[in-house]
Amino acid sequence: MNRYFCPESEDGEALLARAQPPVLQEEPEHPTLGKEFKIVFVSTVTLTVLFLALCVVLTLLAGKEPPPLYEKLVTGLFDLVKIGAGTFLGLLGGKRLQA
């Protein structure tokens, strides 16, 4: 209305009522997880941790000068760790976007 108004007046109450944002429906706190999602997620996390542990142990066993084939094995295991990390982060992000 481009003027000052008294909130207790009839015009003021009408303006305040129109200015109130609409009440939004509450969204659920957490998305529901299916058993298939849980199986895939837990197996992905488990395999990622396993590959990371293997990578660290094999690197410690190799010493300062590992043979080229041994180095390629460790590099391949570390690639699997990176793939697993991307997978479970993608699963979490996709589930969050779905909610």
ABEGO torsion letter per residue (X at the ends): XGBBBBAABAAAAAAAAAABBBBBBBBBABBBBBAAAAAAAAAAAAAAAAAAAAAAAAAAAAEABBBAAAAAAAAAAAAAAAAAAAAAAAAAAAAAAAX
